[in-house]
């Protein structure tokens, strides 16, 4: 199944809103770190429902906000959730971003980068469209150190890239991005029941659930163009 077909199905079944609810726990902390100044142009790469871009418009007064997704249905849903004339959504390919060189101030991507067919080339494309001093904030839950995420590939027909922290840093640098920051953002909002309530449907032990959400959380890697 293609990325387009997979996420068209998610969008038409309403799963785009569920993604937003789950990701917001950690996304809001990463978004708060972005040095977006009033009037700057931002790309939300793999935008899903478009929640991240709308948040940047609301809190940082970002200028033009573009959301790009490989799924026409996702982009259509995202557009229906706002009437802001400075927010626009396009259907596009991570390997050929439809933006001019040095035209974007900041790129954000949450739980989408690992779907890129050629992630190294996607990073080169991001470096190409970013203006000097521009930033790329890449947030993922699916990464090598998070052992609890490894099984996700079994439930997704699209081949996903599972890098470790070092591989992310090396790939960013190879693409010409300086790595300004890398850390994990814990999910402190999801409720973790008492040990006596385990095993649960999805978790055998409380320790594993604590490790997944409080320790591993979301891996954030921040790249900056020279």
Secondary structure, DSSP 8 states (H G I E B T S, - for coil): --HHHHHHHHHHTTHHHHHHHHHHHHHHHHHHH----TT--EEEET-TT-HHHHHHHHHH--SSEEEEES-HHHHHHHHHT---TTEEEEE-BTTB-SS-TT-EEEEEEES-GGG-TTHHHHHHHHHHHEEEEEEEEEEES--TT-GGGGGGGGG-SS------HHHHHHHHHHTTEEEEEEEEE---SS----GGG-S-SS-S-HHHHHIIIIII-EEEEEEEE-
